Amino acid sequence: MSVSAFNRRWAAVILEALTRHGVRHVCIAPGSRSTPLTLAAAENPAFIHHTHFDERGLGHLALGLAKVSQQPVAVIVTSGTAVANLYPALIEAGLTGEKLILLTADRPPELIDCGANQAIRQAGMFASHPSQTLSLPRPTQDIPARWLVSTIDNALAMLHAGALHINCPFAEPLYGDMNDTGLVWQQRLGDWWQDEKPWLREARRLESDKQRDWFFWRQKRGVVVAGRMSAEEGKKVAQWAQTLGWPLIGDVLSQTGQPLPCADLWLGNAKAVTELQQAQIVVQLGSSLTGKRLLQWQATCEPEEYWVIDNIEGRLDPAHHRGRRLVAKIADWLEMHPAEKRKPWCVEIPRLAELAWQRVVAQRDTFGEAQLAHRIRDYLPEQGQLFVGNSLVVRLIDALSQLPAGYPVYSNRGASGIDGLLSTAAACSAPAPNRRWLSSAIYPRCTILTRWRYYVRYPRRLC
């Protein structure tokens, strides 16, 4: 029996199972223990391969690919501290909802906690941050292939958002010629190899039902708060709010066009706050709000109902309003809850927003980071995309600029770290090679003046 040959067959089942769940991008770091996984990925024509020598940068590369493709992305790394370098990207994905599948090679159990080289306790090392975890046994023909593939299918079916950590121990030898070892074991999956469906097909209902009293609430005075969402969703939300006649306070990552620009300025006006107090319902679509004054108002507002709609599960309202937490894709939720044409009920807020915008425009010809943040829209290429870095620049653009509706904007605003910005930004352009892109992380002299000296001293923090 060839251990190396069976390792490869075991890994081939794992990688093939991923393709049945929409995985097309695989990010691979160098390493010996991960050889079976790397060879299986290389031999599978369904995958687009990305390589990077640094695991931390690789994790953020996968994060960016998942942001743009809106599909799960797999990562392959070797054992030991290489795995730990995926932690920042994993944490960010857990907070922003991108699906990452971390395939971490490991030593077999008999080499753990006995002084063996490059052997650490990898199972459970990410604590509560992965959405799902799976610790596989060492490859053995005593375990049927249908167990392996159905276990992978079950874990992926349960992955609604965030990361799935699959720990994969492999015994040596890791290299050798391929032979018939395990061929019968592999063939017992039958025509699954020619099929395109998962071995185990699970239906998991997560989307919230239609709110039956929506026809009542849409006739009330409402406010729409738009957080992070896709470009297509941003355009739909803007149209939906306009039809309802409700003021839309759009975050820089909402891609709604921010019809009431400079919210972080006019929200400091007492007249605006007084008018917003008349709202009977606040509907927040998307999470990860940026503006400090928006967050301050959001924390103190007390409407009769506060609804938060996002595809990510869990609590997403740090102010803990009384209301409804609805798990659904924003576009699907809007379709289930159509707007009714009504006249705008706010009078002061549009006037104050226009006044704030004009005062910002009056200062645009002077030089400074605030002025550059305001003028960022002038530098956006057609058919392009924008990646906004942390932490000051995203707040300045949010407060002082007005990005076009539906223009793709990306950022790492989950944990809001500054590490991995270049890798994430570079990956955001990979699935869309025809798009031109501008990154405020790439051009810190233009848009992150306060961070430039720091990045020069610590350039690896960007990768």
C-alpha positions as CSV (number, residue, x, y, z in Angstrom):
1,M,0.0,0.0,0.0
2,S,1.3,3.5,-0.9
3,V,0.5,6.1,1.8
4,S,1.4,9.0,-0.6
5,A,-1.0,7.7,-3.3
6,F,-3.9,7.2,-0.9
7,N,-3.2,10.7,0.6
8,R,-3.8,12.1,-2.9
9,R,-7.0,10.2,-3.5
10,W,-8.3,11.3,-0.1
11,A,-7.4,14.9,-1.0
12,A,-9.0,14.6,-4.4
13,V,-12.3,13.7,-2.9
14,I,-12.1,16.8,-0.6
15,L,-11.3,19.2,-3.4
16,E,-13.9,17.7,-5.8
17,A,-16.5,18.0,-3.1
18,L,-15.7,21.8,-2.9
19,T,-16.5,22.3,-6.6
20,R,-20.1,21.1,-6.0
21,H,-20.6,24.1,-3.7
22,G,-19.5,26.8,-6.0
23,V,-15.8,26.9,-5.1
24,R,-13.8,28.0,-8.2
25,H,-10.8,30.0,-6.7
26,V,-8.2,28.2,-4.7
27,C,-5.4,30.1,-3.0
28,I,-2.2,28.0,-2.3
29,A,0.8,28.7,-0.1
30,P,4.0,26.6,-0.4
31,G,4.6,23.7,2.0
32,S,5.4,20.0,2.2
33,R,2.6,18.7,4.5
34,S,0.0,20.2,2.2
35,T,1.3,18.4,-0.9
36,P,-1.7,16.1,-1.3
37,L,-4.1,19.0,-1.2
38,T,-2.0,21.1,-3.6
39,L,-1.7,18.3,-6.1
40,A,-5.4,17.6,-5.9
41,A,-6.2,21.2,-6.6
42,A,-3.7,21.4,-9.4
43,E,-5.2,18.4,-11.1
44,N,-8.8,19.6,-10.9
45,P,-9.7,21.6,-14.0
46,A,-12.6,23.3,-12.2
47,F,-10.3,25.5,-10.2
48,I,-8.5,28.8,-10.8
49,H,-5.3,28.8,-8.9
50,H,-3.6,31.6,-7.0
51,T,-0.3,31.3,-5.2
52,H,1.4,33.5,-2.6
53,F,4.5,32.8,-0.5
54,D,3.1,34.5,2.6
55,E,0.1,32.9,4.4
56,R,-1.2,36.1,5.9
57,G,-1.2,37.8,2.5
58,L,-2.8,34.7,1.0
59,G,-5.6,34.8,3.5
60,H,-6.5,38.4,2.6
61,L,-6.1,37.5,-1.1
62,A,-8.8,34.9,-0.7
63,L,-10.9,37.4,1.3
64,G,-10.8,39.8,-1.6
65,L,-11.7,37.1,-4.2
66,A,-14.7,36.1,-2.0
67,K,-15.8,39.8,-1.8
68,V,-15.9,40.3,-5.5
69,S,-17.0,36.8,-6.7
70,Q,-19.6,36.4,-3.8
71,Q,-18.6,32.8,-3.9
72,P,-16.7,30.6,-1.4
73,V,-12.9,30.6,-1.8
74,A,-10.6,27.8,-0.7
75,V,-7.2,28.3,1.0
76,I,-4.5,25.6,1.2
77,V,-1.6,26.0,3.7
78,T,0.9,23.7,5.3
79,S,1.0,22.8,9.0
80,G,2.3,24.7,12.0
81,T,2.4,28.5,12.4
82,A,1.5,28.8,8.7
83,V,-2.1,28.1,9.8
84,A,-2.0,30.9,12.4
85,N,-1.2,33.4,9.8
86,L,-4.8,33.0,8.4
87,Y,-6.3,34.4,11.6
88,P,-6.7,38.0,10.5
89,A,-8.5,37.2,7.3
90,L,-10.6,34.5,9.0
91,I,-11.8,37.1,11.7
92,E,-12.6,39.6,9.0
93,A,-14.6,37.1,7.0
94,G,-16.6,36.1,10.1
95,L,-17.6,39.7,10.6
96,T,-18.3,40.7,7.0
97,G,-19.8,37.4,5.8
98,E,-17.4,36.3,3.0
99,K,-17.1,32.5,2.7
100,L,-13.6,31.1,3.2
101,I,-12.8,27.4,3.3
102,L,-9.4,26.9,5.1
103,L,-7.8,23.6,4.2
104,T,-5.0,23.3,6.7
105,A,-2.6,20.4,6.4
106,D,-1.6,18.8,9.7
107,R,0.7,16.2,11.3
108,P,-1.1,12.9,12.1
109,P,-2.3,12.6,15.7
110,E,0.6,10.5,16.9
111,L,3.0,13.4,16.2
112,I,1.1,16.0,18.3
113,D,2.2,16.9,21.8
114,C,5.3,14.7,21.7
115,G,8.0,17.2,20.6
116,A,7.7,16.5,16.8
117,N,8.9,19.2,14.5
118,Q,6.4,21.7,13.1
119,A,3.5,20.0,15.0
120,I,1.1,22.3,17.0
121,R,-2.4,21.8,18.2
122,Q,-4.3,23.0,15.1
123,A,-7.7,21.6,15.8
124,G,-9.7,24.4,17.4
125,M,-6.9,26.9,17.3
126,F,-9.2,29.6,15.8
127,A,-11.5,29.3,18.8
128,S,-15.0,30.7,18.1
129,H,-14.1,32.7,15.0
130,P,-14.8,30.1,12.3
131,S,-18.5,29.7,11.5
132,Q,-17.9,25.9,11.1
133,T,-15.0,23.6,12.0
134,L,-14.2,20.1,10.8
135,S,-11.3,18.0,12.0
136,L,-10.8,15.1,9.6
137,P,-9.1,11.8,10.6
138,R,-5.9,10.7,9.0
139,P,-6.6,9.1,5.5
140,T,-7.5,5.5,5.8
141,Q,-9.4,3.0,3.6
142,D,-11.3,1.9,6.8
143,I,-13.4,5.0,6.4
144,P,-15.6,4.9,3.3
145,A,-15.3,7.6,0.7
146,R,-19.0,8.4,1.1
147,W,-18.4,9.4,4.7
148,L,-15.7,11.8,3.7
149,V,-17.7,13.4,0.9
150,S,-21.0,13.6,2.9
151,T,-19.1,15.1,5.8
152,I,-17.7,17.9,3.6
153,D,-21.1,18.4,2.0
154,N,-22.7,18.8,5.4
155,A,-20.2,21.3,6.6
156,L,-20.5,23.4,3.5
157,A,-24.3,23.2,3.6
158,M,-24.2,24.6,7.2
159,L,-21.8,27.4,6.1
160,H,-24.1,30.4,5.7
161,A,-21.3,33.1,6.0
162,G,-17.8,33.3,7.4
163,A,-15.1,30.7,7.4
164,L,-15.1,26.9,7.5
165,H,-11.9,25.4,8.9
166,I,-11.1,21.9,7.7
167,N,-8.1,20.4,9.4
168,C,-6.5,17.7,7.3
169,P,-3.8,15.4,8.8
170,F,-1.5,13.5,6.5
171,A,1.1,10.9,7.3
172,E,4.3,10.5,5.5
173,P,5.5,9.7,2.9
174,L,3.9,12.7,1.1
175,Y,5.7,12.2,-2.2
176,G,5.7,9.2,-4.6
177,D,4.4,7.8,-7.8
178,M,0.7,7.4,-8.2
179,N,-0.5,3.8,-8.3
180,D,-3.7,1.8,-7.8
181,T,-3.8,2.2,-4.0
182,G,-7.2,3.3,-3.0
183,L,-8.6,3.2,-6.5
184,V,-11.5,0.9,-5.6
185,W,-12.1,3.0,-2.5
186,Q,-12.4,6.1,-4.7
187,Q,-14.6,4.4,-7.4
188,R,-17.2,3.5,-4.8
189,L,-18.5,7.0,-5.3
190,G,-19.8,5.8,-8.7
191,D,-21.0,8.4,-11.1
192,W,-20.7,11.2,-8.5
193,W,-17.4,12.0,-10.2
194,Q,-19.2,12.8,-13.5
195,D,-22.1,14.6,-11.8
196,E,-22.2,18.3,-10.8
197,K,-24.3,18.0,-7.6
198,P,-23.2,17.4,-4.0
199,W,-23.4,13.9,-2.7
200,L,-25.5,15.1,0.2
201,R,-28.0,17.8,-0.8
202,E,-29.3,19.7,2.2
203,A,-31.9,22.4,2.3
204,R,-31.5,25.0,5.0
205,R,-34.1,27.7,5.4
206,L,-32.5,30.9,6.6
207,E,-34.3,33.7,4.8
208,S,-36.8,35.6,6.8
209,D,-40.5,35.4,5.8
210,K,-42.4,38.3,4.5
211,Q,-43.4,40.7,7.2
212,R,-47.2,40.6,7.1
213,D,-47.6,44.0,8.6
214,W,-45.3,45.7,6.0
215,F,-48.3,47.2,4.2
216,F,-49.1,49.0,7.5
217,W,-45.5,50.2,8.2
218,R,-44.8,51.4,4.7
219,Q,-47.5,54.0,5.2
220,K,-45.7,55.5,8.2
221,R,-42.9,57.9,8.6
222,G,-39.7,55.9,8.1
223,V,-36.0,56.3,7.8
224,V,-33.7,54.0,5.7
225,V,-30.2,53.4,7.0
226,A,-28.0,51.7,4.4
227,G,-24.8,49.8,5.5
228,R,-22.5,47.5,3.6
229,M,-24.1,45.8,0.5
230,S,-23.4,45.0,-3.1
231,A,-23.5,47.6,-5.9
232,E,-26.6,46.2,-7.4
233,E,-28.3,46.1,-4.0
234,G,-27.3,49.7,-3.4
235,K,-29.1,50.9,-6.5
236,K,-32.2,49.0,-5.5
237,V,-32.2,50.4,-2.0
238,A,-31.9,53.9,-3.3
239,Q,-34.9,53.5,-5.6
240,W,-36.9,51.8,-2.9
241,A,-36.3,54.6,-0.4
242,Q,-37.1,57.2,-3.0
243,T,-40.4,55.6,-3.8
244,L,-41.4,55.4,-0.1
245,G,-40.5,59.1,0.4
246,W,-38.2,58.1,3.3
247,P,-34.9,59.8,3.9
248,L,-31.9,57.5,3.0
249,I,-28.8,57.8,5.1
250,G,-26.2,55.9,3.1
251,D,-22.9,54.6,4.4
252,V,-19.8,54.9,2.1
253,L,-20.0,51.1,1.6
254,S,-23.8,51.2,0.7
255,Q,-23.2,52.1,-2.9
256,T,-26.5,53.9,-2.9
257,G,-25.1,57.2,-4.2
258,Q,-25.7,58.7,-0.8
259,P,-28.6,61.0,-1.9
260,L,-28.2,62.9,1.4
261,P,-24.5,63.4,1.4
262,C,-22.3,64.6,4.3
263,A,-24.5,62.8,6.8
264,D,-21.7,63.0,9.4
265,L,-22.0,66.8,9.2
266,W,-25.7,67.5,9.1
267,L,-26.5,64.9,11.7
268,G,-24.8,67.3,14.1
269,N,-27.5,69.9,13.5
270,A,-30.3,70.0,16.1
271,K,-33.0,70.5,13.4
272,A,-32.0,67.3,11.6
273,V,-32.1,65.3,14.8
274,T,-35.5,66.8,15.8
275,E,-37.0,65.9,12.4
276,L,-35.6,62.3,12.5
277,Q,-37.3,61.9,15.9
278,Q,-40.6,61.9,14.1
279,A,-39.8,58.6,12.4
280,Q,-42.0,55.8,13.5
281,I,-39.8,53.1,11.9
282,V,-36.2,52.7,11.0
283,V,-35.2,50.1,8.5
284,Q,-31.5,49.3,8.4
285,L,-30.3,47.4,5.4
286,G,-26.8,46.0,5.8
287,S,-24.4,46.3,8.7
288,S,-21.0,47.8,9.4
289,L,-21.9,51.5,9.7
290,T,-18.9,53.9,9.4
291,G,-19.9,57.5,10.4
292,K,-19.5,58.4,14.0
293,R,-22.4,60.8,14.1
294,L,-24.6,58.3,12.3
295,L,-23.7,55.7,14.9
296,Q,-24.4,58.2,17.7
297,W,-27.8,59.0,16.2
298,Q,-28.5,55.3,15.7
299,A,-27.7,54.6,19.3
300,T,-30.1,57.2,20.6
301,C,-33.0,57.0,18.2
302,E,-36.2,55.4,19.6
303,P,-38.7,54.6,16.8
304,E,-41.6,52.3,17.4
305,E,-39.9,49.7,15.3
306,Y,-36.2,49.2,14.3
307,W,-35.6,46.5,11.7
308,V,-32.1,45.2,10.7
309,I,-31.9,43.2,7.5
310,D,-28.7,41.4,6.5
311,N,-27.7,38.1,5.1
312,I,-25.3,37.6,8.1
313,E,-26.7,35.8,11.1
314,G,-26.5,37.1,14.7
315,R,-26.9,40.4,16.3
316,L,-25.8,43.3,14.2
317,D,-27.2,46.2,16.2
318,P,-24.7,47.5,18.9
319,A,-27.5,49.8,20.2
320,H,-29.7,46.8,20.9
321,H,-33.0,48.4,19.7
322,R,-36.3,46.8,20.2
323,G,-37.5,45.5,16.9
324,R,-36.8,42.8,14.4
325,R,-33.6,41.1,13.2
326,L,-34.3,39.7,9.7
327,V,-31.8,37.3,8.1
328,A,-32.2,37.6,4.3
329,K,-30.4,38.8,1.2
330,I,-31.2,42.5,0.8
331,A,-32.3,42.2,-2.8
332,D,-34.7,39.3,-1.9
333,W,-36.1,41.2,1.0
334,L,-36.8,44.3,-1.1
335,E,-38.6,42.1,-3.6
336,M,-40.8,40.7,-0.8
337,H,-41.5,44.1,0.6
338,P,-42.3,46.5,-2.3
339,A,-42.4,50.2,-1.8
340,E,-45.6,52.3,-2.1
341,K,-45.3,55.7,-3.8
342,R,-45.5,58.4,-1.2
343,K,-44.5,62.0,-0.8
344,P,-41.3,62.7,1.2
345,W,-42.1,63.6,4.8
346,C,-38.7,65.2,5.6
347,V,-38.3,68.9,4.8
348,E,-35.3,70.1,6.8
349,I,-32.9,67.2,6.2
350,P,-32.6,67.5,2.4
351,R,-32.0,71.3,2.8
352,L,-29.3,70.7,5.5
353,A,-27.6,68.0,3.4
354,E,-27.5,70.3,0.4
355,L,-26.1,73.1,2.6
356,A,-23.4,70.8,4.1
357,W,-22.5,69.6,0.6
358,Q,-22.1,73.2,-0.7
359,R,-19.9,74.2,2.2
360,V,-17.6,71.2,1.5
361,V,-17.5,72.0,-2.2
362,A,-16.4,75.6,-1.3
363,Q,-13.3,74.2,0.3
364,R,-12.4,71.7,-2.4
365,D,-9.7,73.8,-4.1
366,T,-7.5,74.0,-1.0
367,F,-5.1,71.2,-0.3
368,G,-5.4,68.6,2.5
369,E,-6.5,65.0,3.2
370,A,-10.1,66.1,3.7
371,Q,-10.2,67.8,0.3
372,L,-8.7,64.8,-1.4
373,A,-11.3,62.5,0.2
374,H,-14.0,64.8,-1.1
375,R,-12.5,64.7,-4.6
376,I,-12.0,60.9,-4.8
377,R,-15.1,60.7,-7.0
378,D,-13.3,62.7,-9.6
379,Y,-10.6,60.1,-9.9
380,L,-12.8,57.1,-10.2
381,P,-12.3,55.3,-13.6
382,E,-15.3,54.2,-15.6
383,Q,-16.1,50.5,-15.2
384,G,-13.8,50.6,-12.2
385,Q,-14.0,49.8,-8.5
386,L,-12.8,51.4,-5.3
387,F,-11.1,49.8,-2.3
388,V,-11.1,52.0,0.7
389,G,-8.5,51.5,3.4
390,N,-8.7,51.9,7.2
391,S,-9.2,53.8,9.3
392,L,-9.3,57.6,8.8
393,V,-9.7,57.7,5.0
394,V,-12.9,55.6,5.0
395,R,-14.4,58.0,7.5
396,L,-13.4,61.1,5.5
397,I,-14.8,59.7,2.3
398,D,-18.0,58.7,4.1
399,A,-18.4,62.2,5.6
400,L,-17.2,64.4,2.8
401,S,-17.7,62.7,-0.6
402,Q,-20.6,61.4,-2.6
403,L,-19.8,58.2,-4.6
404,P,-21.9,57.3,-7.6
405,A,-24.8,55.0,-7.1
406,G,-23.9,51.4,-7.9
407,Y,-20.2,52.0,-8.1
408,P,-18.4,49.0,-6.6
409,V,-16.8,49.9,-3.3
410,Y,-14.9,47.4,-1.1
411,S,-13.3,47.6,2.3
412,N,-12.2,45.5,5.3
413,R,-14.6,47.1,7.8
414,G,-15.4,44.1,9.9
415,A,-12.5,44.2,12.3
416,S,-11.2,47.3,10.6
417,G,-7.6,46.3,10.7
418,I,-4.9,47.8,8.5
419,D,-3.2,44.5,7.8
420,G,-3.8,42.8,4.5
421,L,-5.1,45.8,2.6
422,L,-2.9,45.4,-0.5
423,S,-3.6,41.7,-0.7
424,T,-7.4,42.2,-0.4
425,A,-7.4,45.1,-2.8
426,A,-5.4,43.2,-5.4
427,A,-7.7,40.3,-5.2
428,C,-10.8,42.5,-5.7
429,S,-9.6,43.2,-9.2
430,A,-8.7,39.6,-10.1
431,P,-12.2,38.3,-11.0
432,A,-12.9,41.4,-13.0
433,P,-9.8,41.9,-15.2
434,N,-11.5,44.4,-17.4
435,R,-12.2,46.8,-14.6
436,R,-9.8,49.5,-13.6
437,W,-9.5,50.0,-9.9
438,L,-8.4,52.7,-7.5
439,S,-7.3,51.8,-4.0
440,S,-6.9,54.2,-1.1
441,A,-4.6,51.6,0.4
442,I,-2.4,51.6,-2.7
443,Y,-2.1,55.4,-2.8
444,P,-1.6,56.4,0.8
445,R,0.2,59.7,-0.1
446,C,-3.0,60.8,-1.8
447,T,-5.7,59.5,0.5
448,I,-4.2,58.3,3.7
449,L,-1.7,61.1,4.6
450,T,-1.9,60.3,8.3
451,R,-0.9,56.7,7.6
452,W,1.9,57.2,5.1
453,R,4.8,57.4,7.5
454,Y,3.5,54.3,9.3
455,Y,3.2,52.3,6.1
456,V,6.7,53.3,5.0
457,R,8.1,51.9,8.3
458,Y,6.0,48.8,8.4
459,P,5.1,47.9,4.7
460,R,4.3,44.3,5.5
461,R,1.3,45.4,7.5
462,L,-0.3,46.2,4.2
463,C,0.1,42.7,2.8
